[in-house]
Amino acid sequence: MKKLAIVAGTLLVLFFVITQPGSSAALVHNILGMLRDAAESLITFVSNVFQA
């Protein structure tokens, strides 16, 4: 069952990338931007904790 879910998810992602490449690229760009912002926030937090 788990393997079937993984295959179905992969096929869905491939379908989305093939049919709407611009939207897919924008989505990936937004996700990477959010991850970068989260990492920067975490770095700022840790820096402030150890400067005290």
C-alpha positions in Angstrom: 0.0 0.0 0.0 2.8 2.4 0.9 4.6 1.7 -2.4 1.4 2.3 -4.3 1.0 5.7 -2.6 4.6 6.6 -3.5 4.1 5.7 -7.1 0.8 7.6 -7.3 2.3 10.7 -5.7 5.3 10.6 -8.1 3.0 10.2 -11.1 0.9 13.1 -9.9 3.9 15.4 -9.5 5.2 14.4 -13.0 1.8 15.1 -14.5 1.8 18.6 -12.8 5.4 19.4 -14.0 4.7 18.3 -17.6 1.3 20.0 -18.0 2.1 23.2 -16.0 5.9 23.8 -16.0 5.6 27.5 -15.2 3.4 27.0 -12.2 5.6 24.1 -11.0 8.7 26.3 -11.2 7.0 29.1 -9.3 5.8 26.7 -6.6 9.4 25.3 -6.1 10.8 28.8 -6.1 8.2 29.8 -3.4 9.0 26.7 -1.3 12.8 27.3 -1.5 12.2 31.0 -0.5 10.2 29.9 2.6 12.9 27.4 3.6 15.6 30.1 3.2 13.6 32.6 5.3 13.1 29.9 8.0 16.8 29.1 8.0 17.7 32.8 8.3 15.2 33.2 11.2 16.7 30.2 13.0 20.2 31.5 12.6 19.2 34.9 13.9 17.5 33.2 16.9 20.5 31.1 17.8 22.9 34.0 17.3 20.8 36.1 19.7 20.6 33.3 22.3 24.4 32.9 22.4 25.2 36.6 22.4 23.5 37.2 25.7 
